[in-house]
Amino acid sequence: MRPKTGSDAVDAILYAAHRIRTATDGVLREHGLSLSGLKLLKALGEGDRSMRELSQVLHVSPRTVTDLIDGLEGHGLVTRCAHPSDRRVTMIRRSEAGAVETREASIASERVAAAAISDLSAAEQDTLRQLLERVGIPALTP
C-alpha cells in the first residue's frame, strides 16, 4: 500500500524504497540473511570489530547488534573473539563461510538493485541519484 504523508513526492520515495527493500529481503532470505545481516557481514570485511563499533556503523542499538550476531553465529558466519588488549570488549570476526556468503548475497542484492532502476537510462539514474542526495530534513527549529 502506498503511504499517505501529504506529499506525493515523499510518498513515491517511500513506496519505491519499500518495494526495493522487500525484493532485496526476499533474495537475501534465500541466503539466510537480512539486509542488516548483510551490512554487518560487509562491515566485518575490513577486519574484526567490536560490537559497539558495529552498532555505530550500522546505526542500530547494541541490542539489535547482539541479536544479529547471535543469528549469524548460529549459522557459522561470524565468531566472537577476545579483544587483543581489553578483556571487557568482545570482538566479532567474519568466518570464511561468512566471507563466501557475503560475496554470494551481495551479488544477489546487486541484481535486485540493478533491476529496480533498469527502466531508467544512465542519465536518468544519475539525475535521480543527484536529486535523492538533496532530499533530507533540515534542522527543525521551534
N, C-alpha and C positions, 0 to 999 in steps of 0.2 A: 504494500500500500504506500502510495506517495505521501510524504509528510505534508503538513499544512502549517507552515511557520508564519504565513502572511507575506512571504516574499517568494515569487515564482523562481527567481534565480537561486536562492538558498535551497528551496525545495528540490530543484533539479540537481544541485550539487550533492545534497544528502541522499537523494534517490540513486544517483549514479554510483556514489561511494558504497551504498548498501548493496547494490547489485554486484559490484566488483568484489566486495568483501565476501558475500555469500558464495559466489563462484569460487573464489580463492580458498575459502574454508572447505568447500566441497572437495577440491583436488588435494588439499593438504590432509584431510581426514583419511584419504587413501594411503597416506604415508604415516598415519598415526600421529599427526601433528595438528596444531592450530597455528594461526598466523603469529600469535605471541610466542609459541614454542619455536617456530622457525626463526623469528627475530632473535630469540635468546641463543639458539644454536649459532646463528651468524655472528652474534656479538662475541661468542667464545672462539670464533675463528682467528681472532687476533691474540689469543692466549688465555690463560686462566684468569678468572675474575672473581672477586668476592661477591657475595650475594648483595651487599649494599651497592656495589658498582653496577651490578645487573639491574637492580631496582632503579637506579638513576638513569642508566642508558635506555631502559625500556619505558621509563616514565610510568611505573606501576608501583603499587605498595610492596613492601618487603614480604607481606603475607602472600601476595599473588606470586612473587618470585619463588617462594618456598613451595607453593602448590605446583608451579610449572616444573621446578627441579624434581620434585617427588615423582611426577609423571614421567619426565624424560629419563630419570634414573631407573625407574621401573622397567623401561624399555631398553636399557643399556646404552642410552645415547649420551649420558653425562655421568660423571662421578664426582663425589665430594672428596676434597683432599685438604690437608693442613696448609696453612699459610707458612711460608718459609721462616718468618721471624716473629709472628704474633699468634700465639696459641688460641686467642679468642676469636680469630677470624677463620671462617670456613671458605675455602676456595672451590670454585666449580671448574671442572675440566671437561671438555668435549672428548668423547671416546672416538676411536677410529670408526665405529659404526655410526656415531653421531655425525662425523665428517662426511661419510658416504650419504647418509640420509639428508644432510643439509644440501649437498650438491643435487641430489635427485629431486627433492622437494622444491628447491629453488628453480630448477628447470620447469617443473610443472606450474609453479606460481608465475613464472615469467611468461609462460604460454597464455595463461589467463589474462595477464596484463596486456600482452600484445593483442589478443583477441578483442579485448574491451575497447581498444582505440583503433582497431583495424579499418574501420569505415572512414577514418579521418586521414586526410593527406598529411604528408610530413609538415607542411606549412601550418595546417590546422592544428596538428598536435603541438607544434611549437607555440602557436598563439594561445592555445588552451593552457599549456604549462605556464606561460607568462602571466596570463590572467589569474590563474589559480594561485600563483605565488603572491599576488597582490591582495588576495582575499584574506581577511583576518579581522580581528576585533581590536580596534584602537582602545587605548586606556579609557575606561569609562569614568568620568568624574561626576560627582553629585551636583 
